[in-house]
């Protein structure tokens, strides 16, 4: 069953129940890349001053997921102690 959902920003998403979003990204230098499958309901957009300062943009988008939902596709993260 498809349904429309309005996001806080006013954008409209057309989703089917149980749909997930495929996202990908990388670290700043690009040596580590990843893919993730997230629930669109777990994505938020924040316009507070802290998020604006953190990202240097008018808003920050956050997608909450579990470690099992994320797959590293290149590189190996370093652990700093």
C-alpha positions as CSV (number, residue, x, y, z in Angstrom):
1,X,0.0,0.0,0.0
2,X,1.5,3.4,-1.1
3,X,1.0,6.5,1.0
4,X,2.3,10.0,1.1
5,X,4.0,11.5,4.0
6,X,5.0,15.2,4.5
7,X,8.4,15.8,5.9
8,X,9.1,18.6,8.3
9,X,10.7,20.5,5.5
10,X,7.5,20.4,3.5
11,X,8.8,17.8,1.0
12,X,6.5,14.9,0.2
13,X,7.6,11.3,0.1
14,X,5.6,8.5,-1.5
15,X,6.4,5.3,0.3
16,X,5.1,1.8,0.5
17,X,4.8,0.1,3.9
18,X,8.0,-1.7,4.8
19,X,10.1,0.3,2.2
20,X,13.6,1.1,3.2
21,X,16.0,3.8,1.8
22,X,19.4,2.8,0.3
23,X,22.0,5.3,1.3
24,X,25.7,5.5,0.7
25,X,28.5,7.8,1.7
26,X,32.2,8.2,2.6
27,X,34.6,9.7,5.0
28,X,36.0,13.2,4.3
29,X,39.0,11.9,2.4
30,X,37.0,9.2,0.6
31,X,39.2,6.2,1.6
32,X,36.3,4.6,3.6
33,X,32.9,4.1,1.9
34,X,29.7,2.6,3.1
35,X,26.2,1.6,2.1
36,X,23.3,1.4,4.5
37,X,19.6,0.4,4.4
38,X,17.5,2.7,6.7
39,X,13.9,3.1,7.6
40,X,12.7,6.4,6.2
41,X,10.8,7.0,9.5
42,X,14.2,7.1,11.2
43,X,15.4,10.1,9.2
44,X,15.3,13.5,10.7
45,X,16.1,17.0,9.6
46,X,17.2,19.5,12.3
47,X,17.5,23.3,11.9
48,X,18.7,24.2,15.3
49,X,21.7,26.5,15.7
50,X,24.0,23.7,16.9
51,X,23.2,21.6,13.8
52,X,23.8,24.6,11.6
53,X,27.2,25.3,13.2
54,X,28.1,21.6,13.1
55,X,27.4,21.2,9.4
56,X,28.0,24.7,8.1
57,X,24.6,24.5,6.4
58,X,21.0,25.5,7.2
59,X,20.1,22.0,8.5
60,X,21.5,18.6,9.4
61,X,20.1,15.3,8.2
62,X,20.4,12.3,10.5
63,X,19.5,8.7,9.6
64,X,19.4,6.4,12.7
65,X,20.2,2.7,12.0
66,X,21.9,-0.2,13.6
67,X,25.5,-1.4,12.9
68,X,23.9,-4.4,11.1
69,X,22.3,-2.0,8.6
70,X,25.7,-0.5,7.6
71,X,28.1,-2.3,5.2
72,X,31.6,-1.0,4.7
73,X,32.4,-1.1,0.9
74,X,36.0,0.1,0.9
75,X,38.8,0.8,3.4
76,X,39.3,-0.1,7.0
77,X,38.6,2.4,9.8
78,X,41.4,3.2,12.2
79,X,40.9,3.0,15.9
80,X,42.6,5.8,17.8
81,X,43.4,5.4,21.5
